[in-house]
Amino acid sequence: MRVKCFEDLIVWQKSRDLSVAIYRLTGNGAFARDYGLRDQIRRAAVSVMSNIAEGFGRYSRNELRQFLSVARGSVSEVRCQLYLARELEYVSRQEHDRLHELCLEIARMLAALRASIDRS
């Protein structure tokens, strides 16, 4: 299947799911009142999907590769902040583990997409 728009990318779809999950998670309880961490993890999650989209919209493979790298950095930032949220008991272990695994999956997919660009 030929990818015609960024919305066709499964990695973008999963990063959108991550963003929605982070917004829902941070909208309630103590997490919602921790404005610094709440806003930072939200920005990082949205950055993943936004950088995939922006890179896809650029005119060169090198720019796409760079934006995919930024997206991968942002997904690592979300993972880091999830650890803090877990330690502060803003998130259950089960929810942390689920979101952490989604982050790892997205990171693997970003790496694979970048590698496929390098090969083409």
DSSP file (Angstrom, degrees, kcal/mol; ACC not computed):
  #  RESIDUE AA STRUCTURE BP1 BP2  ACC     N-H-->O    O-->H-N    N-H-->O    O-->H-N    TCO  KAPPA ALPHA  PHI   PSI    X-CA   Y-CA   Z-CA
    1    1 A M              0   0    0      0, 0.0     2,-0.4     0, 0.0     0, 0.0   0.000 360.0 360.0 360.0 130.7    0.0    0.0    0.0
    2    2 A R        -     0   0    0      1,-0.0     2,-0.6     2,-0.0     0, 0.0  -0.701 360.0-128.9 -85.0 133.2    1.3    3.4   -0.9
    3    3 A V        +     0   0    0     -2,-0.4     3,-0.1     1,-0.2    -1,-0.0  -0.730  31.0 172.4 -84.5 119.9    1.1    6.0    1.8
    4    4 A K        +     0   0    0     -2,-0.6     2,-0.3     1,-0.3    -1,-0.2   0.716  65.2  13.4-100.7 -26.7   -0.6    9.1    0.4
    5    5 A C  S >  S-     0   0    0      1,-0.1     3,-2.2    52,-0.0     4,-0.4  -0.973  79.3-105.9-147.8 160.0   -1.0   11.2    3.6
    6    6 A F  G >  S+     0   0    0     -2,-0.3     3,-1.5     1,-0.3     6,-0.3   0.796 114.4  68.1 -60.4 -27.4    0.4   11.1    7.1
    7    7 A E  G 3  S+     0   0    0      1,-0.3    -1,-0.3     5,-0.1     6,-0.1   0.716  91.7  62.7 -65.0 -18.8   -3.0    9.8    8.4
    8    8 A D  G <  S+     0   0    0     -3,-2.2     2,-0.4     4,-0.1    -1,-0.3   0.692  81.0  99.9 -75.8 -19.4   -2.3    6.6    6.5
    9    9 A L    <>  -     0   0    0     -3,-1.5     4,-2.1    -4,-0.4     3,-0.3  -0.546  65.6-151.2 -74.3 123.5    0.8    5.9    8.7
   10   10 A I  H  > S+     0   0    0     -2,-0.4     4,-2.6     1,-0.2     5,-0.2   0.866  98.0  58.0 -61.2 -35.8    0.0    3.4   11.4
   11   11 A V  H  > S+     0   0    0      1,-0.2     4,-1.9     2,-0.2    -1,-0.2   0.868 106.4  48.3 -64.5 -35.1    2.7    5.0   13.6
   12   12 A W  H  > S+     0   0    0     -3,-0.3     4,-2.1    -6,-0.3    -1,-0.2   0.913 110.6  51.4 -69.1 -41.5    0.8    8.3   13.3
   13   13 A Q  H  X S+     0   0    0     -4,-2.1     4,-2.0     1,-0.2    -2,-0.2   0.906 111.8  46.8 -60.5 -42.3   -2.5    6.6   14.2
   14   14 A K  H  X S+     0   0    0     -4,-2.6     4,-2.2     2,-0.2    -1,-0.2   0.864 110.4  52.3 -69.0 -35.9   -0.8    5.1   17.3
   15   15 A S  H  X S+     0   0    0     -4,-1.9     4,-2.2     2,-0.2    34,-0.3   0.849 107.8  52.1 -69.7 -32.1    0.7    8.4   18.3
   16   16 A R  H  X S+     0   0    0     -4,-2.1     4,-2.5     2,-0.2    -2,-0.2   0.920 108.7  50.9 -64.7 -44.0   -2.7   10.0   18.0
   17   17 A D  H  X S+     0   0    0     -4,-2.0     4,-2.5     1,-0.2    -2,-0.2   0.898 109.3  51.4 -58.8 -40.8   -4.0    7.2   20.3
   18   18 A L  H  X S+     0   0    0     -4,-2.2     4,-2.6     2,-0.2    -1,-0.2   0.928 109.2  49.9 -62.1 -45.4   -1.2    8.0   22.7
   19   19 A S  H  X S+     0   0    0     -4,-2.2     4,-2.6    26,-0.2    -2,-0.2   0.924 111.6  47.7 -60.7 -45.2   -2.1   11.7   22.7
   20   20 A V  H  X S+     0   0    0     -4,-2.5     4,-2.4     1,-0.2    -1,-0.2   0.922 112.3  49.6 -62.1 -44.1   -5.7   11.0   23.4
   21   21 A A  H  X S+     0   0    0     -4,-2.5     4,-2.7     1,-0.2    -2,-0.2   0.906 111.3  49.2 -62.7 -41.7   -4.9    8.6   26.2
   22   22 A I  H  X S+     0   0    0     -4,-2.6     4,-2.4     2,-0.2    -2,-0.2   0.915 110.6  50.1 -65.0 -43.1   -2.5   11.2   27.8
   23   23 A Y  H  < S+     0   0    0     -4,-2.6     4,-0.5    -5,-0.2    -2,-0.2   0.919 113.6  45.6 -61.6 -42.4   -5.1   13.9   27.6
   24   24 A R  H >< S+     0   0    0     -4,-2.4     3,-0.9     1,-0.2     4,-0.2   0.927 113.5  49.6 -65.9 -43.5   -7.7   11.7   29.3
   25   25 A L  H >< S+     0   0    0     -4,-2.7     3,-0.7     1,-0.2    -2,-0.2   0.881 114.0  44.7 -61.6 -39.9   -5.2   10.5   31.9
   26   26 A T  T 3< S+     0   0    0     -4,-2.4    -1,-0.2     1,-0.2    -2,-0.2   0.433  95.6  78.4 -88.6   1.3   -4.1   14.0   32.8
   27   27 A G  T <  S+     0   0    0     -3,-0.9     2,-0.3    -4,-0.5    -1,-0.2   0.486  91.7  51.4 -88.4  -2.4   -7.6   15.5   32.9
   28   28 A N  S X> S-     0   0    0     -3,-0.7     4,-1.3    -4,-0.2     3,-0.5  -0.899  94.7  -9.0-134.5 158.9   -8.6   14.1   36.3
   29   29 A G  H 3> S-     0   0    0     -2,-0.3     4,-0.9     1,-0.2     3,-0.4  -0.061 113.8 -19.6  63.2-152.5   -7.5   13.9   39.9
   30   30 A A  H 3> S+     0   0    0      1,-0.2     4,-1.0     2,-0.2     3,-0.5   0.825 132.8  61.9 -62.8 -33.4   -4.1   15.0   41.2
   31   31 A F  H X4 S+     0   0    0     -3,-0.5     3,-0.8     1,-0.2     7,-0.3   0.912 100.5  53.8 -60.4 -41.3   -2.5   14.8   37.7
   32   32 A A  H 3< S+     0   0    0     -4,-1.3    -1,-0.2    -3,-0.4    -2,-0.2   0.792 108.9  49.5 -63.8 -27.6   -4.9   17.5   36.5
   33   33 A R  H 3< S+     0   0    0     -4,-0.9     2,-1.5    -3,-0.5    -1,-0.2   0.608  89.3  82.7 -89.1 -12.7   -3.8   19.8   39.3
   34   34 A D    <X  +     0   0    0     -4,-1.0     4,-3.0    -3,-0.8     5,-0.3  -0.654  62.3 178.7 -89.7  81.3   -0.1   19.3   38.6
   35   35 A Y  H  > S+     0   0    0     -2,-1.5     4,-2.5     1,-0.2     5,-0.3   0.837  70.6  52.5 -59.0 -38.7    0.0   21.9   35.9
   36   36 A G  H  > S+     0   0    0      2,-0.2     4,-2.2     1,-0.2    -1,-0.2   0.972 117.0  35.1 -63.2 -55.7    3.7   21.6   35.1
   37   37 A L  H  > S+     0   0    0      2,-0.2     4,-2.7     1,-0.2     5,-0.3   0.908 118.0  53.9 -66.7 -41.7    3.8   17.9   34.6
   38   38 A R  H  X S+     0   0    0     -4,-3.0     4,-1.8    -7,-0.3    -2,-0.2   0.944 113.0  41.9 -57.4 -49.9    0.4   17.7   33.1
   39   39 A D  H  X S+     0   0    0     -4,-2.5     4,-2.5    -5,-0.3    -1,-0.2   0.881 114.6  51.6 -67.7 -37.7    1.2   20.3   30.4
   40   40 A Q  H  X S+     0   0    0     -4,-2.2     4,-2.4    -5,-0.3    -2,-0.2   0.922 111.2  45.2 -67.4 -44.3    4.7   18.9   29.7
   41   41 A I  H  X S+     0   0    0     -4,-2.7     4,-2.2     2,-0.2    -1,-0.2   0.866 113.5  51.7 -69.4 -33.7    3.5   15.4   29.1
   42   42 A R  H  X S+     0   0    0     -4,-1.8     4,-2.6    -5,-0.3     5,-0.2   0.945 110.8  47.3 -64.7 -46.9    0.6   16.6   27.0
   43   43 A R  H  X S+     0   0    0     -4,-2.5     4,-2.1     1,-0.2    -2,-0.2   0.911 112.4  50.0 -60.7 -42.0    3.0   18.7   24.8
   44   44 A A  H  X S+     0   0    0     -4,-2.4     4,-1.2     2,-0.2    -1,-0.2   0.918 111.3  48.2 -64.2 -42.9    5.4   15.8   24.5
   45   45 A A  H  X S+     0   0    0     -4,-2.2     4,-1.1     1,-0.2     3,-0.5   0.927 113.5  46.4 -63.8 -45.0    2.6   13.4   23.4
   46   46 A V  H  X S+     0   0    0     -4,-2.6     4,-2.5     1,-0.2    -1,-0.2   0.840 105.2  62.8 -66.5 -31.9    1.2   15.9   20.9
   47   47 A S  H  X S+     0   0    0     -4,-2.1     4,-2.6    -5,-0.2     5,-0.2   0.846  97.0  58.4 -61.1 -34.4    4.8   16.5   19.6
   48   48 A V  H  X S+     0   0    0     -4,-1.2     4,-1.7    -3,-0.5    -1,-0.2   0.979 113.0  36.0 -60.1 -56.9    5.1   12.9   18.5
   49   49 A M  H  X S+     0   0    0     -4,-1.1     4,-2.1   -34,-0.3    -2,-0.2   0.863 117.7  53.3 -67.3 -35.3    2.1   13.0   16.2
   50   50 A S  H  X S+     0   0    0     -4,-2.5     4,-3.0     1,-0.2    -1,-0.2   0.897 108.2  48.9 -67.9 -40.5    2.8   16.6   15.1
   51   51 A N  H  X S+     0   0    0     -4,-2.6     4,-2.5     2,-0.2     5,-0.2   0.858 109.7  52.1 -70.2 -33.7    6.4   15.9   14.1
   52   52 A I  H  X S+     0   0    0     -4,-1.7     4,-2.1    -5,-0.2    -2,-0.2   0.950 113.9  44.3 -61.9 -47.9    5.4   12.8   12.1
   53   53 A A  H  X S+     0   0    0     -4,-2.1     4,-1.6     2,-0.2    -2,-0.2   0.928 114.8  47.6 -63.6 -46.0    2.8   14.9   10.2
   54   54 A E  H  < S+     0   0    0     -4,-3.0     4,-0.5     1,-0.2    -1,-0.2   0.915 111.9  49.8 -64.6 -42.1    5.1   17.8    9.7
   55   55 A G  H >< S+     0   0    0     -4,-2.5     3,-1.2     1,-0.2    -1,-0.2   0.899 108.7  52.7 -61.7 -40.1    8.0   15.6    8.5
   56   56 A F  H 3< S+     0   0    0     -4,-2.1    -1,-0.2     1,-0.3    -2,-0.2   0.839 107.3  53.6 -63.9 -32.2    5.6   13.9    6.0
   57   57 A G  T 3< S+     0   0    0     -4,-1.6    -1,-0.3    -5,-0.2    -2,-0.2   0.501  90.7  98.9 -82.2  -3.9    4.6   17.3    4.7
   58   58 A R  S <  S-     0   0    0     -3,-1.2    -3,-0.0    -4,-0.5     6,-0.0  -0.313  77.1-123.9 -81.2 168.3    8.2   18.4    4.0
   59   59 A Y  S    S+     0   0    0     -2,-0.1     2,-0.3     2,-0.0    -1,-0.1   0.528  82.5  54.5 -93.2  -7.2    9.8   18.2    0.6
   60   60 A S  S  > S-     0   0    0     -5,-0.2     4,-2.0     1,-0.1     5,-0.1  -0.925  70.8-130.5-132.6 154.9   12.9   16.1    1.3
   61   61 A R  H  > S+     0   0    0     -2,-0.3     4,-2.9     1,-0.2     5,-0.2   0.869 109.8  58.4 -64.5 -36.9   13.7   12.7    2.8
   62   62 A N  H  > S+     0   0    0      1,-0.2     4,-2.2     2,-0.2    -1,-0.2   0.908 106.8  46.8 -62.4 -40.7   16.3   14.4    5.0
   63   63 A E  H  > S+     0   0    0      2,-0.2     4,-2.5     1,-0.2    -1,-0.2   0.921 111.9  50.7 -66.7 -42.2   13.7   16.7    6.6
   64   64 A L  H  X S+     0   0    0     -4,-2.0     4,-2.3     1,-0.2    -2,-0.2   0.932 109.8  50.6 -58.7 -45.6   11.4   13.7    7.1
   65   65 A R  H  X S+     0   0    0     -4,-2.9     4,-1.9     1,-0.2    -1,-0.2   0.914 110.4  50.0 -58.3 -43.8   14.2   11.8    8.8
   66   66 A Q  H  X S+     0   0    0     -4,-2.2     4,-2.1     1,-0.2    -1,-0.2   0.921 111.0  47.8 -63.0 -44.6   14.9   14.7   11.1
   67   67 A F  H  X S+     0   0    0     -4,-2.5     4,-2.4     1,-0.2    -1,-0.2   0.853 109.1  53.9 -67.4 -33.4   11.3   15.1   12.1
   68   68 A L  H  X S+     0   0    0     -4,-2.3     4,-2.2    -5,-0.2    -1,-0.2   0.878 107.7  51.7 -65.7 -36.2   11.0   11.4   12.8
   69   69 A S  H  X S+     0   0    0     -4,-1.9     4,-2.1     2,-0.2    -2,-0.2   0.908 109.5  48.8 -65.0 -41.7   14.0   11.7   15.0
   70   70 A V  H  X S+     0   0    0     -4,-2.1     4,-2.3     2,-0.2    -2,-0.2   0.918 110.1  51.9 -63.5 -42.7   12.4   14.5   16.9
   71   71 A A  H  X S+     0   0    0     -4,-2.4     4,-2.1     1,-0.2    -2,-0.2   0.902 108.5  51.2 -59.9 -41.1    9.2   12.5   17.2
   72   72 A R  H  X S+     0   0    0     -4,-2.2     4,-1.5     1,-0.2    -1,-0.2   0.889 109.0  50.9 -65.4 -38.0   11.2    9.6   18.7
   73   73 A G  H  X S+     0   0    0     -4,-2.1     4,-1.8     1,-0.2    -1,-0.2   0.899 109.0  51.8 -62.7 -40.1   12.8   11.9   21.2
   74   74 A S  H  X S+     0   0    0     -4,-2.3     4,-2.1     1,-0.2    -2,-0.2   0.870 106.1  52.9 -66.3 -37.0    9.3   13.2   22.2
   75   75 A V  H  X S+     0   0    0     -4,-2.1     4,-1.9     1,-0.2    -1,-0.2   0.849 108.0  52.0 -68.8 -31.4    8.0    9.6   22.8
   76   76 A S  H  X S+     0   0    0     -4,-1.5     4,-2.4     2,-0.2    -1,-0.2   0.877 106.7  53.9 -67.5 -37.0   11.0    9.0   25.0
   77   77 A E  H  X S+     0   0    0     -4,-1.8     4,-2.4     2,-0.2    -2,-0.2   0.910 106.6  51.0 -62.9 -42.0   10.1   12.2   26.9
   78   78 A V  H  X S+     0   0    0     -4,-2.1     4,-2.2     2,-0.2    -1,-0.2   0.928 109.3  51.3 -60.1 -44.9    6.5   10.8   27.4
   79   79 A R  H  X S+     0   0    0     -4,-1.9     4,-1.5     1,-0.2    -2,-0.2   0.929 110.0  49.7 -57.5 -46.0    8.0    7.6   28.8
   80   80 A C  H  X S+     0   0    0     -4,-2.4     4,-1.4     1,-0.2     3,-0.2   0.917 111.7  47.3 -59.2 -45.8   10.2    9.5   31.2
   81   81 A Q  H  X S+     0   0    0     -4,-2.4     4,-2.5     1,-0.2    -1,-0.2   0.812 105.1  60.1 -70.2 -29.8    7.3   11.6   32.5
   82   82 A L  H  X S+     0   0    0     -4,-2.2     4,-2.3     2,-0.2    -1,-0.2   0.871 101.4  54.9 -63.2 -36.1    5.1    8.5   32.9
   83   83 A Y  H  X S+     0   0    0     -4,-1.5     4,-2.4    -3,-0.2    -2,-0.2   0.931 109.6  46.3 -61.5 -44.2    7.7    7.2   35.3
   84   84 A L  H  X S+     0   0    0     -4,-1.4     4,-2.2     1,-0.2    -2,-0.2   0.925 111.1  51.7 -64.1 -43.8    7.4   10.3   37.4
   85   85 A A  H  <>S+     0   0    0     -4,-2.5     5,-2.9     1,-0.2     6,-0.9   0.881 110.3  50.0 -59.9 -37.8    3.6   10.2   37.2
   86   86 A R  H ><5S+     0   0    0     -4,-2.3     3,-1.4     3,-0.2    -2,-0.2   0.933 110.0  49.4 -65.8 -46.1    3.8    6.6   38.4
   87   87 A E  H 3<5S+     0   0    0     -4,-2.4    -2,-0.2     1,-0.3    -1,-0.2   0.843 111.5  49.4 -62.9 -33.5    6.0    7.4   41.4
   88   88 A L  T 3<5S-     0   0    0     -4,-2.2    -1,-0.3    -5,-0.2    -2,-0.2   0.440 114.6-120.6 -84.2   0.3    3.7   10.3   42.3
   89   89 A E  T < 5S+     0   0    0     -3,-1.4    -3,-0.2    -4,-0.2   -59,-0.1   0.813  75.9 128.8  62.1  34.1    0.8    7.9   42.1
   90   90 A Y  S   <S+     0   0    0     -5,-2.9     2,-0.4    -6,-0.2   -59,-0.2   0.639  74.4  34.6 -83.4 -17.6   -1.0    9.9   39.5
   91   91 A V  S    S-     0   0    0     -6,-0.9    -2,-0.2    -9,-0.1    -1,-0.2  -0.990  87.4-114.7-139.4 143.3   -1.3    6.8   37.4
   92   92 A S     >  -     0   0    0     -2,-0.4     4,-2.8     1,-0.1     5,-0.2  -0.326  30.2-113.8 -72.0 159.8   -1.9    3.1   38.2
   93   93 A R  H  > S+     0   0    0      1,-0.2     4,-2.9     2,-0.2     5,-0.2   0.911 117.8  52.6 -59.2 -42.1    0.8    0.6   37.5
   94   94 A Q  H  > S+     0   0    0      2,-0.2     4,-2.2     1,-0.2    -1,-0.2   0.929 112.0  43.6 -62.2 -46.1   -1.5   -1.1   34.9
   95   95 A E  H  > S+     0   0    0      2,-0.2     4,-2.5     1,-0.2     5,-0.3   0.903 113.8  52.0 -66.8 -40.9   -2.1    2.2   33.1
   96   96 A H  H  X S+     0   0    0     -4,-2.8     4,-3.0     1,-0.2     5,-0.2   0.949 111.0  47.3 -57.4 -49.4    1.6    3.1   33.3
   97   97 A D  H  X S+     0   0    0     -4,-2.9     4,-2.3     1,-0.2    -2,-0.2   0.891 111.6  50.5 -62.2 -40.3    2.6   -0.2   31.8
   98   98 A R  H  X S+     0   0    0     -4,-2.2     4,-1.8    -5,-0.2    -1,-0.2   0.933 115.6  41.2 -63.3 -46.7    0.0    0.0   29.0
   99   99 A L  H  X S+     0   0    0     -4,-2.5     4,-2.4     2,-0.2    -2,-0.2   0.870 112.8  54.7 -71.2 -36.3    1.1    3.5   28.0
  100  100 A H  H  X S+     0   0    0     -4,-3.0     4,-2.3    -5,-0.3    -2,-0.2   0.921 108.7  48.6 -61.5 -43.5    4.8    2.7   28.4
  101  101 A E  H  X S+     0   0    0     -4,-2.3     4,-2.4    -5,-0.2    -1,-0.2   0.887 109.5  52.4 -64.8 -39.0    4.4   -0.3   26.0
  102  102 A L  H  X S+     0   0    0     -4,-1.8     4,-2.4     2,-0.2    -1,-0.2   0.909 108.8  51.0 -62.5 -41.4    2.5    1.9   23.5
  103  103 A C  H  X S+     0   0    0     -4,-2.4     4,-2.6     2,-0.2    -2,-0.2   0.921 110.2  48.9 -60.8 -44.4    5.4    4.4   23.7
  104  104 A L  H  X S+     0   0    0     -4,-2.3     4,-2.4     2,-0.2    -2,-0.2   0.903 110.7  50.9 -62.9 -40.6    7.9    1.6   23.0
  105  105 A E  H  X S+     0   0    0     -4,-2.4     4,-2.3     2,-0.2    -2,-0.2   0.921 111.1  47.9 -62.8 -44.2    5.9    0.3   20.1
  106  106 A I  H  X S+     0   0    0     -4,-2.4     4,-2.6     2,-0.2    -2,-0.2   0.913 110.5  51.8 -63.1 -43.0    5.8    3.8   18.6
  107  107 A A  H  X S+     0   0    0     -4,-2.6     4,-2.2     1,-0.2    -2,-0.2   0.908 110.5  48.3 -61.0 -42.5    9.5    4.3   19.1
  108  108 A R  H  X S+     0   0    0     -4,-2.4     4,-2.4     1,-0.2    -1,-0.2   0.910 112.0  49.5 -63.4 -41.9   10.2    0.9   17.3
  109  109 A M  H  X S+     0   0    0     -4,-2.3     4,-2.5     2,-0.2    -2,-0.2   0.887 109.9  50.7 -66.4 -38.7    7.9    1.9   14.5
  110  110 A L  H  X S+     0   0    0     -4,-2.6     4,-2.5     2,-0.2    -1,-0.2   0.910 110.8  49.2 -64.3 -41.7    9.6    5.3   14.1
  111  111 A A  H  X S+     0   0    0     -4,-2.2     4,-2.3     2,-0.2    -2,-0.2   0.906 112.4  47.9 -63.5 -41.5   13.0    3.6   14.0
  112  112 A A  H  X S+     0   0    0     -4,-2.4     4,-2.2     2,-0.2    -2,-0.2   0.891 111.5  50.1 -66.8 -39.7   11.7    1.2   11.3
  113  113 A L  H  X S+     0   0    0     -4,-2.5     4,-1.9     2,-0.2    -2,-0.2   0.920 111.6  48.3 -65.4 -42.7   10.2    3.9    9.3
  114  114 A R  H  X S+     0   0    0     -4,-2.5     4,-2.2     1,-0.2    -2,-0.2   0.914 111.0  51.0 -63.5 -42.0   13.4    5.9    9.4
  115  115 A A  H  X S+     0   0    0     -4,-2.3     4,-1.8     1,-0.2    -1,-0.2   0.886 108.3  52.0 -63.0 -38.2   15.4    2.9    8.4
  116  116 A S  H  X S+     0   0    0     -4,-2.2     4,-1.3     1,-0.2    -1,-0.2   0.862 108.9  50.6 -68.2 -33.3   13.1    2.2    5.5
  117  117 A I  H  < S+     0   0    0     -4,-1.9     3,-0.2     1,-0.2    -2,-0.2   0.906 108.2  52.8 -66.6 -41.4   13.6    5.8    4.3
  118  118 A D  H  < S+     0   0    0     -4,-2.2    -2,-0.2     1,-0.2    -1,-0.2   0.853 110.2  48.7 -61.9 -35.2   17.4    5.4    4.6
  119  119 A R  H  <        0   0    0     -4,-1.8    -1,-0.2     1,-0.2    -2,-0.2   0.770 360.0 360.0 -76.7 -25.7   17.2    2.2    2.4
  120  120 A S     <        0   0    0     -4,-1.3    -1,-0.2    -3,-0.2    -2,-0.2   0.487 360.0 360.0 -85.2 360.0   15.1    3.9   -0.3
